[in-house]
């Protein structure tokens, strides 16, 4: 468990209060990852701005965004983020079989979601050094050239939350706890 403070909108430094208020309004609670990032107003405000642009100006639907974020969390072995994005995935319409495959580190059966998950994991695992064949496979599933760059945005956003959670190991919120995950998870474990 963390020795860093998990801030609320009331306890956060002044520059970090507004993002936490918005997140609390959206989720009914301040996600622990955000509350921890609020220890650095620079981090939480950068995350909040980037995520706002990704969500508001991006072209991925809610289910695709969650497939990206869940795939990133699994690739980064972020137990808190996997649990959080499992909850969010179910709320944003991701098929349960897709969620379960990603949580197990497998390729989903849904062709489009498989391409999205595979490409994002490849970007992380290869530190951005993907080859033309990987981009072509992503594009052949119906994604655009612009969306290649949006995947990079999701990887960057995820790095902020996943690394914060990996470093601090926050407890799971009550709403997130039923979706607990451990690195190396499998359905039979």
LINKA-V915096 format. One record per pair of residues at least 12 apart in sequence whose C-alpha atoms are under 6 Angstrom apart, sorted by sequence separation. I is the first residue (numbers start at 1). J is the second residue. D is the distance in Angstrom with one decimal. If there is no record, write none. Layout:
I:J:D
I:J:D
This chain:
9:21:5.4
70:82:5.8
70:85:5.4
16:38:5.6
66:89:5.3
115:138:5.3
16:41:4.9
15:41:5.6
7:35:4.3
6:35:4.6
63:92:5.3
112:141:5.4
6:36:4.7
62:92:5.6
63:93:5.6
63:94:5.1
71:117:5.6
75:121:6.0
104:185:5.8
104:186:5.3
78:162:5.4
78:166:5.6
84:176:5.5
83:176:5.9
83:179:4.7
83:180:5.0
83:181:6.0
79:181:5.6
79:182:5.7
77:183:5.6
33:161:5.8
33:165:5.8
2:168:4.7
2:169:5.6
1:169:5.2
2:170:5.6
1:170:5.5
